[in-house]
Amino acid sequence: MGKALAEKIKEALISVLPVTLIVLIAAFTPLVTLAPGEITVFIISAAFLILGIALFNVGADMAMTPMGEHIGEGLTRSRKMGILLAVSFVMGLLITIAEPDLSVLADQVSAVMDGTTLIWFVGTGVGIFLFVGVFKIVLKKDIAPILMFFYMMLFAAAALLLEQGKGDLLPLGFDSGGVTTGPITVPFIMALGVGIAMTVGGRNAAENSFGLIALCSVGPILAVMMLSLMSGSSELTYELPDYSTEAHLGDEFWHTVLEVMGDVGRSLLLIVVSFGILQLVILKLPKKKIVQILIGIVYTFVGLVIFLASATIGFMPVGYKLGTQISQNGNIVLILFAFIIGMVVVLAEPAVHVLNKQVEDVTGGSVTKRAMMLALSLGVGVSIGLSVIRIIFGFSVLYYLIPGYLISLGLSFFVPKLYTAIAFDSGGVASGPLTSSFILPLAIGACAALNGADQVLYSAFGVVAMVAMTPLITIQSLGF
């Protein structure tokens, strides 16, 4: 166990060090002025971020991935397809309701739609699309035509929103697809797909196992768009949060930590209870395996609490300040910095490492972790750079998303199908909690400084959607 943790800490150090060094180097240039206290909190947060990622990855290997595989394999072997599909829907619903990032989104849109209604709507959307994804695996259908059909539905809904004068809500709708595939859900859902596909078998079982994350990213977008169409107001009031470091220190420090513990604990509890019921009724795994999974759950919980608290306390305030200050040094500098920081920030997303390892394992090394990380890094760097250009000139996110998804879907007809399935899963995985807690505040800071706080909702939001889109193109390009 100690050796495995040491290896994970080494991997996490390599992942977090680049973004930390870039921020610290920028802090000692005329571009950015950070107070000594802010630098100290950032460095301490970076150290804890490394520990959090390492503990999470150990926990994912011990618990989240095995649970998903055992549920998928056990229910498929039982030949009770009705139970398998019903469990898929319920698990998708429950996991999404408890996802911490979804609560943040609900707070942002509370001006025009009830937060509780939004959470249940989005959860139902994920449940339905997880049901569809499992059905796809069982029937051994290609993912590309299914995705094309649902993305056409998305853009039809987007056209209706524009016609009703609710275009400001579009970025939030597309962002919702990224925030609901968080670090808790990704290892579990991906492993569920592997467990089902390998049990169903077939010549293309490895390829067939991917695609669940891609489909589960579509459900939230459609859900938010449907709620937006039903809402009476065409404007969303956005209030700029307090991004100061002091907002999360002192008495507020323990409030932030306890809030994160509650969110993570609620998410994991729903998965553990569901797994426990299935263990008693169907799975019947040996006691040794159950003990290992429970220990892994503890590692996952501690790791995620440390990671999310560190990102909120240390990275969010610095991200916002970087955006506000670097934007004052010219557009070229801002775009270049956004591209560089985007390339390195994806290295520190915990779920990305889970995806890359699973891709390498399932493909027998034909798609390596290094190739995946290079494609993801380049894609996210481009997406952040393009997002900053949109902030500067103030045009709709659809000018990127429509051609971007058309290119992605078009590529799916010309590259090996395995790459298409991996690429669309990667989009949801890349837009993780560090994107929400560091890149989004950076975009908000730049937008507030350049265009004013009233333009943040229209111009700054949508960056998560961009992070989710560009890996679809870069990873499919590996297929050539």
N, C-alpha and C positions, 0 to 999 in steps of 0.2 A: 504493500500500500504506500509506504513512504517513498519508494522508488518511482511509483507511478505519479505521485503528487509532485515530486521533484522535477520529473520530466514535463509535467503540465505547467509548472511554474516557469520553467525555461522557455516553453513555447509561448506562454502568456507574456513574458518579458520581451521576447522578440517582437510580439504583436503590438504591445502598448508603447514600447520605447520610441518608435519613430514619431508618432503623433505628439508624445510628450516633449521630445527634443525640438520639434518644429515650433511648438508653442513657446517653449523657453527661449529659443533663439530669437523668435519674433519679439519676445518681451524685452530683449536687450538691444533692439534696433529702434530707430526713430518711428517705426510704423505703429508700435503699440506701447502703451504705458500701463503696466500693471503694478499695483501696490505690493510691497513686500509681503503683507499678509495674504494677498490673493495668490501670489506665487507659492508661498508656503503651503497653503491649503490645497493648491493644485498638485504640487509634488506629492504630498501625503495621500491625496485621493488617487493619484496615478499608481502609487505603491499598493494601495488597497485594491485598486482595480485589477492589478496583476494577480493578487491572491484570490480575488473573487472569480476571475475567469478560470484560474487553475482548479479551484474547488468545484465550480460548476461543471467543468469538462470531466472531472473524475466522477461526479455524481451522474452526469449524463451517460457515461460508459457503464456505470454500475446499475443504474435504476431506470432512467427515462427510456433509453433505447431498448433494454431487455423487456420492459413492460409493454411497450408498443408491439414488439415482435411477438411476444407470447400471446397477447390478446389477438393479434391478427392471425397467427398460426393456429392457436387453439380454437377460435371460433370458426375458422375456415375448415379445419379438420373435422369439426363436429357436424359439418354439412348442414348446419342450421342457418341458411342464408338470411332468413327473416330476422333472426336474432343478431347476426353480424351487421346487417344494415341498420337495424334499430339502435344497436349500441353505437355505431358510427355517428348517427345523427345526435344521440344524447350526449356523447363525449364531445363532439364538436360544439354543441350548444353550451355545455357546462364549462368547458375549458375557456371558451371565448368570453363568457359572462365574467369570469374571474380574472381575465387578462388585465394587468395593471395599466398598460398603455391605453386601453379602451376607455377607462375612467377619465383619463386626461382629455381624450377626444370629446367625450360626453360633456365635460365642463365647458369646452370651447363652443359647442353648438347649443348650449342651454337657452340662448336668447330666442331661438326660433323653434326648438323642438325639445320635448321632455327627455331628460337624460336617461331615466329608467327605460322609457320606451325605446330609445335609441339602442341601449345596451342589449335589450331582449331581441330587438329587430336584427341587429348585427349578429348576435349569437345564433338566432334561427337561420340567418343566411349562411353562416359557416357550417352549421349542422346539416343543412340541405346539400351544400356543395361537397361536404365530406362524404355524405351518403352517395352523391353522384360519382365522386372519385373512387370510392370502394366498389361501386357497381361497375365502373369502367375497368378496374383491375380484374374483377371476377369474370367479366365478359371478354377481357383481353382486347379492348378497343384502343385505337390510337388517340393520343391526347390532343394532337393538333386540330382536327376538325371540331372537337368539342370546345376547345378554347376559342377558336375562330367564331363559332356560333355565339358564345356568351360575350365575347368582346364586341361583337356587332350589337348585341343588346345594350351593352354599356354605352356605346357611342350614340345609340338611338335615345337612351335616357338622357344623355348629356345634351343632345339637341333639344329635347323637350324643356330641360332646365333653362337653356339659353333663350328659348322662345318665351318662357314665362318671366324673363328678366332676373333669373336667380343664378347668373353665371359666377357670382362671388362664392357660391357654395361648392362649385366643381372641384377646386383644389382639395378641400376637406374631404369630399367624397372619395377621390382617388387616394388621398393619404391614408384613409381608413383601411385600405387593403394591406398596407404595410404594417400598421400598428397592431393588427390583430394576430399576425403570425410572429409571436414573440419567442423569447428564449425557452419558455416552458413548453409551448405547443409544438415547436419545430422538431425537437428530437423525438417526441412521442408520435406525432403524426407521420413523420418520415419512416420511423421503425414499424409503425402499423402497416404502412404500404409494403415494406419489404417482407414482413411476416405473411401477409396475405398473398403477395405475388409469388414468393418462393414455394408456398404450399399449393397454390393453384398450378404452378409449374408452367411448362410451355417453353418453346425455343427462345422467346424474348422475355423471360421472366424478369431479368435485371432491368431492362428498359421499362417494363410494365409497372415496376415498383415505384417509379417516380411520377410526379404530377399532382399528388394530393395537396401540397402546399400551394401550387399554382392555382388550383381550383378553389381552395379555401381563401385565397386572396381576392377572388372575384366576388364572393358572396357579400362581404362588408361594403364594397363599393356600390353594388346594386341596392343594398339595404339603405345606405345613407342617401342615395339618389332618390329612392322611392319616398323616403321620409321628407326629403327636401321638396319633392313635387307636391306632397300632401300638406306641407306647412303653409300657413297663410301669409307669412311675411316674406319679402324678397330681399331683405337686408339682415345681415348678421352683425351684431355689435361686438366688437373685439376690444378687450381691455388689455393693455400691455402689462404682463406680470412683473413682479419685483424680481429682477435677475441679480441683485447684489449678493455678494458672498455672505454678508451679515444676515440675509434672510433665512439662511439655513444653519447658522451657528448660534451659540449660546443656548437659550431655552429651546429654540426651534430645532436644534440638532437632534435631540431625542425624539421630538415630534416627527421629524422626517424619517428617522430610522424606524420608529414604531409603525408609521404609516406604510413604509416599504415592507416591513415584516408581515403586517396584516395582509397586504395585497399578495405577496408571494405565498404566504401560508394558505390563504384561501384558494389560490390556484392549485397548489400541490395537493391540498386536502381533497378537492373534488376528484382529482385523478386517482389518488390513493384509495378513496372510498369505492369508486367505480371498479378499480382493479381488484380490491378485496372481495367485492360481491362476485365478480367473475371467477376469482380464485376458488371461492367456496362452492360455486355452482358448476363450473365447467372446467377450469384450467387444472386444478389439483397439482400445482407445482410442489416439489420437495421443499422441506423446511429450510434447508441450507440456501436454496435460491431465494426464498422469501426474505431471509435475514440479510442477504447481500443487497437485495433491492431496498430494504428499509434503511440500511446504512447509506446507500447511494442517495436516497431521498434526503437524508440529513445533510450530506455534502452539497446536494443541489440547492437546498434551502439556504444554508449558510453562505454559499458562493454567490447566489443571486442577490441576497440581501446586501452583502458587501459591495457587489458590483453596482447595483442600482442606486444605493445610498451614495457611493463614491461619485458616480456619474452626476447625480443630482446636486450634491454639495460642492464638488470641485470643478466639474467640467461644464455644467450648464452656465454658471455666471461668467466663466472665462470665454466660452463660446460666444455669448452675447456681446461681451466687451470687444472681442476680436472683430466681430462683424461691424460694430459701430465705429471703431477706430480705423481699421484698415480701409473701410469705404471712403475715408477722407483723404486717402493717398492716391486717388485716381482709379479709373475703371480697370485699366490693364493690370495693375497691382492686385486689385480685389479678385479679378477673374483667375489670375495665375495662382494666388494663394488658395482660392477655393478649390482649384483643380488638385493642387499638391495635398492639401489637407484631406480632400475626399479620397485620394489614392491610399492614404495611410490609415484613415479612421476605420475603414472596413476590416483592417487586420485585427482590430480589437473587439469586433462583434463576436460574442461567445458562440452564438448559434452557427456562424460561418464555419468554425472549426469542426463542429459536429457534421455539417453538410459535407465539407471537403473530405473528411475521413470516411463517411459513408459512401460517397461517390467512388473514392479510390478502392474501397473494399468490394463494393458491388460490381464494379467494372473490372476487377482483377488487376488494377493498376494501369489500365489502358488510358484512363483519365486521372492524372496524378493530382495530388493536393497542391503542388506548386503551380501547375497549369491552371487549376481552378482559381487559386488565389490571385494569380497574375491577371486573369480575365476579369475577375470581380473587382480588383483594385483599379484597373484601367477604366472599367465601366462606371464605377462610383465616382472616380475622379472627374470623368467627362460630365456625369450627371450634375455634380455640384457646380462645376464651371458653367454649364448651360443654365442652371437655375439662377446663378448670380447675374448672367446676361439678361434673363427675364425680369429680374428685380430692377435692373438698371433701366430697361426700356419699357417695362410695365405692360407686357402683352399677356394674353391668356395662355395657361398651361396646355391647352388643347393644341396649340401650334407645335408643341413638342410631342404630346402623347399620341395624337392621331397618326402622324407619319411614323413615329417610333414603333407603335404597335403594329402598324401595317407592314413595316419592314420586318419586324420580329416574326409575324405570322407568315409572311412571304418566305422568309428564310427556312421556315419549318418544312417546306416542300422540297428543299434542295440539300438539306444536311441530314446526317444519320439521325434517326428518330430518338436515339438515346440522348443526344445532345440537346434536342428540343425539350424533352421532358426535364432534364437537369437544369437547363437555362431558365425555364419558367418557374421552377422551384426556387432557384437561386435569387430571383427577383424579390420574393417575399422574405427570404432569409437575410439578404443584405441590408434591408431596411429595418434594422433592429433597434434596441433601446439607446445605443450610443448615437445613432442618427437622430433620434427624437430629443435626446438630452444634450447634444453638442452641436450637431450640424444645423438642426432647426433653429435653436437660439442664435447661432451665427447668422443664418439667413434673416431672421427677424430683426437682429441688431442692424444689419446692413440696410434692410428695407426701411426701418424706422429712421435711420440717419439720413438716407437719401430721399425718401418719399414721404415720410411722416407715418405715424402709427395707424392712421385710418386706411392705409394701403396694404398693411401687413397681411390681412386675411386673403386678399386677392393675389398679391405678388409673392409673399414669402412662403405661405403654405403651398403645397404641391411639391416641395423639395423631397419629401419622403416618397411620393409617387415617382419622381424622376429617378431616385436611387433604386426603386424597384423595377424600373423599365430598362435602363441601359445594360444591365448584365444579360438580358435576353438576347441582345444583339452580339455582345462581345463573346459570350460563351458559345453561342451557335456558330460564330465565326471559327471557333476551334474545330468545328466539324468539317471544315474545308481542308 
